[in-house]
């Protein structure tokens, strides 16, 4: 929803004379010259305004429309309200509409906003383009009469602002893939009390005004709620020595560490965060003489592996002011463990906590699964937790190194999140995010939104499949119709690489991934260099076939006629890749090698002749997960499509080196980027592309699927293994709560449906 803003876009005066930089380009095109002043990076600005609401009617609806570039955290009268927005391109930038009735009062109110502009080009932010600032409007209306709303306050030159160096300067080191500045916080530089009424901001600057349209913004209401933010206490704390604590939050989380401390002005506390430990967790409190100074100066061994295997180094310093200080870091991390070292007199373990953040979940109704099988429960839990941790304002591939929304990852994450959250709005927003990326390339970008330009052909071909999955879960026909031109655009884009038999070759504008990491491609016999080698290989052609097929299915739903391209594509595919002597498909037209990947997609997309199906299944049974975690989703779905549900379940619960069991053996509390910590050179230990067991277990083993779009009726065809233990499943769908209960006796599971929803037989 667009609106006519009466507010100005306000900026810190540091940005008053800057001109936005053009950042969008094809990945392999020449990058635009960077004219970004270094001193404007890592820019934390505080904005505030006192508003007298003595004469306002606050008994009805009171709301705040707010957005910022890159990001804001909002307080009203000293109380945290919300943070955002979800990242977006300037031509489709999001604002949040917040109900703030419980935060305002008659009399003087203070709106205080911390605005962060990072200034780096990466996957995490739409930044590095010199766009910075804030826009907000405060409205009130009688209940149910929003058309007669009264504007109570708006951003203009009357707002005060100041740059704060409390969180570090432009010279601070970055970590991950330049996705986060380390925050060496200094409470001596804090503007204490700036969020509350009564603070004297006399020395602050007046904000610089700008018309939103002149800044190049088209502002639309964010279709998803802001992230949920809450406090989590540690599961365990150990005193290692004077002023030296180890803290375990019991599970992988996305958020910040927080604490209170009071020491002498200039005292330094070192904070180390990590996903794992360098050694064993201390069995009990251990006293020694360490903790008197900086860890390295004392030659101290740090317990928490802060120099993480995923290329993040979470070691930060906090300098105290001499008063009671609260550590309130701005950026989020992925971590489970924290180590704190500082003056013993300053530390109190009762004040250690985490601030957790993720997309809101429907408490108690969505995505619940419990069984008498501890292994299956463990697999569900690590997958569901990864999905929770990676669902922020957008889906992120990992909340540590990249923090980026990847199109291919969303095939798995989005499908799982539909069940874990019971909320389809995030999937819909993600689909639109990538549709908007066609402003750069009609074949879509691999990362969106953002100014980091990456293109992966395999991922683009999956977008129509994600769209159709969303439609089947929601019945959102209008959105399906709106998005069809983008699906057609992808097909048209790839046709430029078609040869006379319609197969794709030399798709050099985009990375041909097949699988990741490289060492888990099962010897795929084609040069997947960047750009890709010359010739015609199988996986991209199979995915293109799936893309065309899904586009035609969408047109069937919409009643749009089309010329069926599948027979010709299927014939050409078989001629190039099918090997009748082995009844397998080869990796490329000039290869005799059949990787696991070359078996999976012909099975999934019905490209294999009937006589080849047993051989393909047998090859998958032999190779098992000779692939990356991302590809496991397609392996399992291909097996289920072929009716091999028992093998799919066996692979989900298997105890191979490449399995979810391996993650659990290595201490996972969320699923990994690779099957094991050492199976990739930079493995993140929270990566939701590994969550395939959730949709496969629900749809293909328990056998629950929508029979009508939006779950108006359901298909229920259980394919439970003979040794399946008792379980209970509850999912939230548009028609209500669906439950399945199984007692483990071999009798048919019990299905509980919402009123008006019926079970349908057949497919």
N, C-alpha and C positions, 0 to 999 in steps of 0.2 A: 504494500500500500504506500503510494506516494502521498505527501502532504505539502501544503503551502506553508512554509516556515515563516514565522514572523521574527524569529530569533536570528541573530547573526552567528556565523561561524567565528569563534574567537580563538586567537592564537597567542602564545607567548611572544613577546616582542622580538625574541631571537629569530623568529621565523617571519617577521613582518615583511621583509623585502625579498624573501626567497621565492623562486619560481618553481613549480612542480616539475620534476624530471620525468621524462617519458621512459618507462621501464619495460614495456611489453615488447617481446620480439620472439621469433622462432629460436628454438634452442641452439641450432647450429648456425644461426645468422651471427653477424658481427655484433657484439654487445655494444650498446651506446656508451659513450665516454661517461665516466662518473665525475660529476661536478659537485659531489656532496662534501660540504665542509666537515672535516673530522670532528670539530668541537660541537657540532649539533647532534652527534650520535649519543646514545644512552642518555637521553634527555628526559629527566623527571621534572614535571611542572605541577605546581599546586594552584588551583583556581578556587576562589570562594566568593560568596555573595550573601549578605544578610537580606532577608526578605521579611517585611512586616505583613503578617496575615491577620492582623487584628480585625479588619473589616471583612475578611473573606468568609464565605460559608464553607466550612470544612465538614459538614455533616453528610454530604452526598459523596460523589466520586471525586477523588483527587489523584492526579497522575502526573508523572514526569516523563516527557519524551527526551531521550538523551542519547548522544553518540559522541565518540571521540576517535581521534586518529593519533597513535595506533590503538590505544586501549585506555579505559578509565576504571577507577574504583571510586564509588560514590558513598559519601557519608552525609547524613542529614542530622543536624543537632548532635553531632558526635557519635552517631550510631551507624554502623555499616549497613548499607541497603542492598547494593548489587554491584556487579562488575561486567564489563563487556566493551564493545559489542563483538559479535562474531565477525571475523575478518571478511572483507569484501573488496571487490574492485571499486575504484572511485565512482564509476558509472552505475554501480549497483551496490551502494554502501548501506549498511544496516544501522538502524537505531533501535533502542529498546523503549518500550512503553511499560512503565513501572507504576503499579498501584502503591502510593505512598501515604495513604490515609493514616496509617498507624505511626508514621514518623514525624508528621507535622503537627503543629499546635497553634492556637491563637496567640498572637504576639510575634516576637522576633524569632525567626528561624534562620539557620545557617545551612546553606548548601555548599558542601566542600567536595571537590573532585580532584583526585590525583590522576593526572594524564601522563601517560608514558609514550614517548616516541623513541623507538629503538635505533633506527637509521641504518640497519644492515639488510642486505638482500639475502633472504633465506626462505625456508619453507614455513616458518612459524608465524611471520607477520607480513602484512602488506605494507612493507616499509622501504626505507632507502630512497623515497621519492620526494622528500622535503615537504610532504603534507603532514601537518601537525595541528592539533587544536581540539576544540570542544564546541558542541552545540546542545542547548537544552531549553525546554519550555515547560513551565509549571502551569497546570490547568486545574480548574475545579468546575463542577457542575452538579446540579441536583441529580439525584439518583434517577437513571433512566432518561435523562434529557441532555445527552452529550452535545446535541446540536446547539444548545444554548450555553456552551462552556465559556468560561471567563479565563482569559490569560492573566495569571498572577505574577509571573516573572519570566524573563527570558535572558539568554546570554547576550551581552552587549559590552560596550566599553566601560560600563560601570562595574564590571567584575574585576577583582584584583587577582594578580598572579605573581608567582615567583618561581625561579628554577631552584631546585634543591639538589645539593650534592651529597645528601645523607646516604644515598645508595651507591655512590661511586660516580666517577666522571667518565668522560669519553675515552680516557686512557685505561679504563678497567679492562682486564682480559676477558675475552669471550670463550665460551666452551661449546661442546657439541659441534655441529656443523655451522658454527657462528650463529646459533639460534638463541643464545642466551649470554648476557653479560653476567659475570660473577658479581655478587653484591657484597663488597667489602664495606658494610654499613658502619657509619660513624654517627652515634647518637648525639655527639657534641654539635653536629650540624643540623639537628632536627629543629623544626619549627613546632615546638611543643604546644599542644592545645589548638592548633590551627583549624581543626575540624569543628570546634565548638563555639557557641556564642560567647562574646566577651573577649575574643582574641583580637589583639591590636595588629592590624595589617597595614598600618600607616606607611611603612617603608616599602610596601610591595608596589609593583608596577600595574598600570592600567592595561587590561587585555587589548590586543589589536583586533579590530573587527574586519570581517570579510564576508561577502555574500556567498552562501554555499554554492550557488551555481557558478559564480566566478572562480571558485576554487576547483570546479570540475566535479562536484559531488552531485549524484542523484541518490537521494536518501529514501530508503524503503524500510518499513517496519520489519524487524527481525521475526521470522516465522517460528522461531524456537525460543524457549525461555532462557534466561541467563543461567549460567552454571550454578549448581547448588554448592554452597560453601559451609563447612561446619568443622567443629573442633573434634579431634580424636586424641585420647590419652594413650600413653605408651602401654604396650603389653608387658614390658619388663624394663627395668633400669638397673644397671650395675655400677657401683662405685669402684673404679679401678684403682684410683689413688686420689690424694688430695686434689680437689678441683678437676677431676678427670672422670667422666661418666660415659658409659655406653648405653644406648637407648635402642630398644627394639619395638617397633610398632606392630609386630606380629604378622604383617602382610605388606605386599607392595602397595604403595599409595601414590597418587599424584597430588602434589600440593607443596606447602612450605613447612619448614620447621619453625616453631615459635617458642619463646620463653621470656620470662622476666628475669632481670638481674639488677643488682645494685652494688657498685664498687666505687673505686676512686676514678676521677676523671682521667681518661687516657688508658685505663685498664683494657686489655685486649682479651677477647674470648675467641678461640678458634673452633670452628664448626665443620665437621666432616659428614657428608651424607653419602649413602651408597645403597646399592641393591643387594650386596652380599658382604661377607666378612673375609678378612685375610686369614683368619684362624677360627678356632672354636669360640663360641659364645662363653664368657666366663661362668663357671659353675656357681660362684658366689662372689661376694665382695672381696677384692684383693687390694691390700694396702701396700704402697711402696712410696718412694720419694719423688716420683715423677709428678708432672703437672705444675711445675714452678715457673715455666716459661714456655716459649714457642716450642712446638713439638720437635721440629727439626733441630733446633739449637740444643735440645736435651738428648738428641739421638734416640728419641722415643719411637717405638713401634706402634703404628696406628692400627687399631683393630678393624675399623670400617674401611672397606675397599672404596675409597673416595675417587681414586683414579680408575674410573670404571672401564670395564672391557668395551662398553659401547661408545667410547671416545668422549665421554663427559668427565670432567674433573671437578667434583663438588667439594672444594675446599675454600672456605670463606672466613673472613675475620669480622668481628664485631667490636667496635671501640665504644666504651661506655662513657657516659656524660658526668657521672658522679651523683646523679639523682636516680630514682627508680626508673629503669628503662625497660621498654618492651620491644623485642625483636619482631618486626613486621616486614618481612621480605616481600618484594613485589612479584617476582617471577616464580613459576612453579617448576618442580623437579619430579623425577621418578625415583623413589627411594623406599627402603624399609628401615634401614639402620641409620642412626646418627651418633656421632661421637663429639663430646663437648669437653674442651680443655680451657681452663681459665683460673683466675684467683679463687681459691676455695671460699673466701668470705663473700664473694659476689654471687655464688651459685646456690640454687635451691631446687632439688629435683622435683618438687611439687609443682613447679611452674613449667615443666617440659611438656610440650604438646605438638601436634601437627594440625595444620589447617588444610583440610582435604577439599578438593574441588572436582566436580564432574557433572555431566549432564544429569538433570533430575530423573530419578527412578520412581516408579509407582510402588510405594511401600506395600509389601505384603501380598501383592496380587500378581505381579509380572515376573516371569522367568524363574519360577521356583521349581527345583527338582531335588528330591531326596530319595535315596534308596538304601537297601541293606548292603549294598556293594560299596565298600570304602574306596576302591580304585575308581569306579565310575563317578562317585561323588567328588573325588579329588580332581578328576579330569574336568567335570562340569565346573567346579569352583574356580580352577585356574583360568578356564576360558571365559567364564562370566566376569571374573574380576578384571581380566585384561580388557574386555569390552567396556566395562565401567570406567576404567582408568584412561582408556584411549578415546572416550567420548567426552570431548570438551565442548567449546563453542562449535567446533567442527570435529569430525573424526580425525584423529592423528595416528600415523603409523606406529609411533612410539612417543611417549611423553618425556623423552630424554633427549636423544641425539638430534632428531630431525623435527619432531613436532609438526609434521606436515600431513595434509590430507591427500592421500594417493588414490587415484582412481581404481587401480586394480585391487588394492587392499580393501576398498569399500565393498567389493563383491562379497567378501567374507564378513567384514566388520558390520556392514549395514544389514546383511541377512541375519546375523546373530543378534544385533542390537534390536531388531524388530521384536525378538522374543525376550531378550533380557530386560528391555525397558517397557515394552508394551506401547511404545510411542513411535509412530511412523514419521513424525515431523522432521526428525533429523535426517532420515533417508531422503525425504523430499527436498530438503534444503541442499543436501550434498549433490543430488542430481542436478539441481539448478546451478549450483556453483560451477559444475563442470560444463553445463550448457553455456554458461557465460564465458567460459574460457575459449569458446569458439571465436571470440574477438581477436584472439591471437592466431588460432589455427582451426579450420572447420573440422579437422580430425581430432580436436580436443587436446588439452594438455594433460600431462600425467599428474601434476600437482596443481590444485586450485582451492581457493583463490590465492593470489599472491604474485609477487614479482620475481620469484625464482622460476626460471624457465626450464622445464624438463618434459620430455616427450617420450612415451613408451607405447609402441604400436599395439602390443598385446592388451594393454589396459584400455585403450580407446575402444577396441572391439567389444569390450565387456559392458560398456555403458548401457546399450539397449537391453541387455539381460537384467541389469539392475533395475531399469525402469519397469520392465514387465513384472519383476518380482514385487516391486512396490505396488503396482496396480493390483496384482492378485491379492495382496494383503489388505488393501484399502478400498478398492473399488472406485478410486479417484479417476473417473473417466475424463473429466475436463483437463486434468494435468497430463494424462496420457496423450490426449489430442494436442495439447500445447507443446509437448516435448517431441512429438513425432518428427517435425522438420529437422531437429538436431540429430535424431537417429538416422534419418535419410542423408543428412549432411556427412555423417561419418562414412557411410557406404560410398557416397559420391567421392569423398576425399580419397579413399583407398583404391577406387577404380582407376585412378591415374597411374597406379603401379601394376595394372592388369596387363597381361600379355594376351595373345590371340585366343588362348583357351580359357581365359578369364581368371587364371591363377595369378596370385601376386608374386612379384619378384623385385628384388632390389628396393625394398622399402627403407631407403637410406635416410629419410628425413627424421625418422623416429628410431629410438632404440628398440631392437628386437630382443626381448628379455628371455622368453621361454620359461625361465625359472631363476630363482635367486636364493642363495649365492651360487656362484659359478660352479663350485665343486659339488653341487647337488643337482646337476643337470643330467646325470646318468649317461655321461659320454655323448651327449647330443652332437650329432655329426654335421655341424655346419658352423662356419666362422661367425660367431655372434659378436663381432667387433663393433666398435662405434666409429663410423657408420658400419652397418652390417656388410658382410661379404657379398660378392656377386652371386646371383642365382636364386633358386626357388626352394624354400624349405617348408616343412610341414606345419608346425604349430601356428604360425601366423595365418596360414591359409585355412586351417581348421577353425581358428577363432573368427576369421573373416566370414567363413561359412555360417558359424553360429550367429554372428552379427546380422547377416542378411536374413537368416531364418527367423530370428527374433523380430526383426523389422516387419517381416511378412505376418508373423503372428499378431503383432500390434495392429496392423492394418485389418486383419480378420476381425479383431475386436471392434475396431472403429467402423467396419463396413466399407473400407476403402479398397477399390479394385487395384490389382497390380499384375504384372507379368511374373509368373513363377520362375525364378532364376535358379532354384535349387537343383533340378535334375542336371542341368549342364555343369554346374559347379561340382556336383557329386561325381559325375562321370570323369571330369578332368582331374579331380582330386585322386580318384582311384587309379587313373592311368599314370599319374605321376608318382604316387607313393605306395600303392598296394603291391605287396609281393606275394603272389599266389602260392609260391613254393612253401613259404612259412605261414601264410595266412595272417601276416602281420603288416603293419605300415612302417615305412622307413622314415628317417628324420628328414631326408631331402630327396629330390628326384634322382640324384646321382649317387645315393648311398644305399648300402645294404644293412646299415645299423638301425635297429629298432629300440629306441629308448623307451623308458616308461611313459614319458610324455607323449610319444608318438602312438602309444597304445590307448591312452586315456581319452583324448579328444575325439577320435573316430568313434569310440564307444559312446561318449556323452552326446554327440550331435547326430547319431544315426548315420554316420558316413561309412560304416563297415557293413559289408554284405553278411547275410545271416550265417554263412559257413565260417566267417572269420571270428565271430563273437566268442566261441569257446577258446580259441587260441589266444585272443586278446586277454580274456579273463585269466587264463592260465599263466600268461606272461606277467600280469599284474600280481597274481598270487605268488609267483616266483620272486619278482623284484620287490614286492611290498612297497614301502615308502623310500624308494631310491630317488628321492626328490626333496625339495624344500618344503617347509611347513605351509607356505602359501599354496603350493600345488596340491597339497593333501586334500583340500576342499574339492578340487575337480576329480581327484582319484576316487574319493568316497561317493561323490555324486554320480560319477560314471558307473561305478559298481551298482549303486542302487538303481540307476536307470536300466541296467542290464538284468535286474532281478537278483543280483548277488548280494543280498542284504546280510547274509551270515558272514561273508568275507569282509564287508564294510564294518560290521560290528567287531569282528576279530581284529581288524587293523586299528580301530579306535581304542580298544582295550588291550592291544598287544603290548608285550614287554620287550620289544626289540630296542636296539640302540637308537633307532629313529622312531620315536613314539612319544605320546604324551606321558606314558609311564616313566620314560627317561627323564623328562622334565621334573616329574614329582620326585624321582630318586635324587635329583640334583638340588632339591629344596625349593622348587618353584612354588610361589603363591600366585603367580599369574603366568600365562603361557609365554614361552620364549619366542624370539625371532627365528631361532634355529632349533633343531631337536635337542641339542645339548649345548652347554656353554662353550665348549671347545670346537663345535662344528662350524663356526663362522668366526672370522678374525675380529669382529666387532659386535658381538651378539648383544642386543638389548634384551633384558629379562622381563620386559613387558611389551608385548607386540600382539595386537588383537587379530592380525591376519592368521594366527594359529587357532582361532576359535571355531573351526569347522565342526567339531563334534556337536555343538549346540543345535544348529539347524538340521544336521543329518540325523541325530538322535530323535529329534521331534518329528521330522517329516518322513524319514525313511525307515527308522527302526520302530518307533512307537506308531508311526503311520498316520500322523495327523496333518491334514492339509486343508486349505480352503477349497470347498467345492464350487462356491460362487465368490466372485471378487468381494472383498470386505468381510469374509467369513460369515456370509449370510446363512450358508449351510456348510457342512464339513464332510470331507472324506475321512474315514477312520478305518485303516487297514493295517493292523499291527503285524510286524514282522519280527517278533521277539525271539531271541535265541532260546534254546531249551534251558540253559542255565541262568536265565535272567532272574535276578533277585527282586523281591518286592520293591515297588517304587511309587512315588506320587509326583505328578507333574501338574503345574498350574501355569497357564499363560493368559495374558491379557490381549484380546483382539478387539477390533472395532465393534463387534456385536456383544462383547462382554467377556466374562471369565470362562475359559475352557479348562476342565480338569480331567486327568486320566489317573486311575488308581489300579494297581496290579498287586495281587496277593502272592505271586510266586508259585502258585499251584499248577500253572499251565492252563487254567481256565481263562476265558476271554477277559481282558481288562475292562474295568468299568469306565464309561465315558459320561461326564457330566457337562451339559451344554447350557448356554444361556437361554432364557425363554424365547421361543419363536425360532430357534435355530435347530435344524434337523440334521440327522446323520444321513448321508447319501452313500450309496453303494456304487462300485465301479469307478472307472477313471475316464 
